[in-house]
Amino acid sequence: MFLSVFDIFKIGIGPSSSHTMGPMNAAYSFIEELEEGSHKWPGSKAPESIVVTLFGSLAWTGKGHATDKAIMLGLLGKTPQNIDPDKTPTLLASLMENKRIKLPNLPELTFDPVHHIIFDYETKMPGHANALKIEAFDGDGNLHLQQIYYSVGGGFILTQEQLDAQQKGTSPLVATQKKEKPKPYPFADAAQMLEMGQTSGKTIAQMKLANELVTQDPVEFEERLWQVWQVMHASIKRGLNSTGTLPGGLRVQRRAAQIKQQLDDERGTNMAMPHVSNDWLSVYAMAVNEENAAGGQVVTAPTNGAAGVIPATIKYYRDHCPGSTDEGIKTFLLTAAAIGGLIKTNASISGAEVGCQGEVGSAAAMAAAGLCAALGGTNEQIENAAEIALEHHLGMTCDPVKGLVQVPCIERNGLGAIKAVSAASLALRGNGFHFMPLDNCIEAMRQTGEEMSEKYKETSQGGLAVNHPEC
């Protein structure tokens, strides 16, 4: 299945793509389905109330990831793309007080967030670790509409029907894809990607762009791609200029602004250490993830929990690498998206499915590939860079303390960016030929995630999540 750059890089809000953006999209989709069925109501009773049940990882870490608030906003007709974060407190407070959902094309619906969002910690849904059920009832308590959704990472959602069809190889998504115009470079794995590059003489970024332009206007595509970087850069700037305590109860202090000030003060003095570039990488990434933890606007890259790695690496390229250009940023994003698509298609980018190796590990692989490409690496060196970065994140658990995307997530993004730059540098020192292919590394991640205990897959039931001081 072809994944666009804009499937991998989505503009949205924090703190989590799978636990915030996905559930918001699910709730919005349910409202759309209710509206589409409104013409049938004359023969039956109209819906009057809505109940949402969260299962698995969504239940265990839902409060920390603001899953409940995301569902409330989705039911109010908001999406991660169209929401104004500055207005969300007022919307949420109004719903909590009035317990009513008022939308233009629906009757007034009863929805009490305290009682109508149920956290089911016991039931395990078979389709995916991130599952939720949304039900609408008529005035007599009869079921009007029910839908089960799975939040599969990066803000993507699938209904139960879509997931079943996908597992049987008859997915509506796949069927739709077959009807689209064929892509000139339909690589499904890294080996095909390299082979097509050798045959065509094109770079990974050039092949990715050719695939995108089959269905998109070149000028509009360029504008949208540049907007992705602008939102990433804006999240770095906001994070570097914001102070205070992050929400959620851990009382974690924002540190990016203070660290940046220290680094600025050391410029041009003998206080600057040789490894200062690592400090800049870390502070750029931490700035983004502090914004994410605060519920600010970020870009999934490929997820919210890993949203800082790629922006930090691009910022490092633009501000610290001689000869960097805006064209290099475009090459970076196209290449990174190509690698992210391979990982999502053949393994997972969901922490609830494979642990943090699928989030920060994937982001580091994408960033390493993007930087290597922007610095003039060959396709073989780019594939090598991605493999090096991913290989050294294998087995990483997702164990957020109290379910908040703060500890260890914020610092983990900084280290992911450092690994990405190191991987790109190592690959550029070689000729691209190496022992372990990227495809094998992606498969190793899939297998590792499959066998990983659920305690370490975004449930906050193991690891650092249960080994922390009382707050």
Sequence and secondary structure as in RCSB ss.txt:
>XXXX:A:sequence
MFLSVFDIFKIGIGPSSSHTMGPMNAAYSFIEELEEGSHKWPGSKAPESIVVTLFGSLAWTGKGHATDKAIMLGL
LGKTPQNIDPDKTPTLLASLMENKRIKLPNLPELTFDPVHHIIFDYETKMPGHANALKIEAFDGDGNLHLQQIYY
SVGGGFILTQEQLDAQQKGTSPLVATQKKEKPKPYPFADAAQMLEMGQTSGKTIAQMKLANELVTQDPVEFEERL
WQVWQVMHASIKRGLNSTGTLPGGLRVQRRAAQIKQQLDDERGTNMAMPHVSNDWLSVYAMAVNEENAAGGQVVT
APTNGAAGVIPATIKYYRDHCPGSTDEGIKTFLLTAAAIGGLIKTNASISGAEVGCQGEVGSAAAMAAAGLCAAL
GGTNEQIENAAEIALEHHLGMTCDPVKGLVQVPCIERNGLGAIKAVSAASLALRGNGFHFMPLDNCIEAMRQTGE
EMSEKYKETSQGGLAVNHPEC
>XXXX:A:secstr
    HHHHS EEESS IIIIIHHHHHHHHHHHHHHHTGGGGGGS  EEEEEEEEEHHHHHSTTTTTHHHHHHHHH
TT  TTT  TTTHHHHHHHHHHH EE  TTS  EE  HHHHEEEESS   SS SEEEEEEEEETTS EEEEEEEE
EEETTEEEEHHHHHHHHTT  HHHHHHHHS   SS   SHHHHHHHHHHH   HHHHHHHHHTTTS HHHHHHHH
HHHHHHHHHHHHHHHT  SB SSSS  B  HHHHHHHHHHHTTSTT  TTHHHHHHHHHHHHHHHHHHTT EEE 
SS STTTTHHHHHHHHHHHHSTT  HHHHHHHHHHHHHHHHHHHHHS   HHHH GGGTHHHHHHHHHHHHHHHT
T  HHHHHHHHHHHHHTTTT  B  GGG S TTHHHHHHHHHHHHHHHHHHHHHS S  SS HHHHHHHHHHHHH
HS GGGBSSSSSGGGGSS   
